[in-house]
Amino acid sequence: MIATPPEDAAPLPYVADRALAEEAIAMIAAHGDDACSHVAALAEASRDAGNVVKFCRFRQMERLILTLERPATLRH
């Protein structure tokens, strides 16, 4: 039998590589509850500078941090 996620479950974010996950964990360790806001600011600054690659990477990291902050993420 294939398990299906609950209907209220949010989709999991795309994680490009292990380094992105490690960077997200480092941001959480460095900035605590403000990690998501900090990464969002970095994404916006990258977009304003025209650096699309960094903008996308920081947005992926932001989504991963948001996912990790949800209590339901850690349940099986």
Protein Blocks (a to p, Z undefined) as FASTA:
>chain_A
ZZdddfklccddddfblklmmmmmmmmmmnmmmlmmmmmmmmmmmmmnopaklmmmmmmm
mmmmmmmmpmklmpZZ
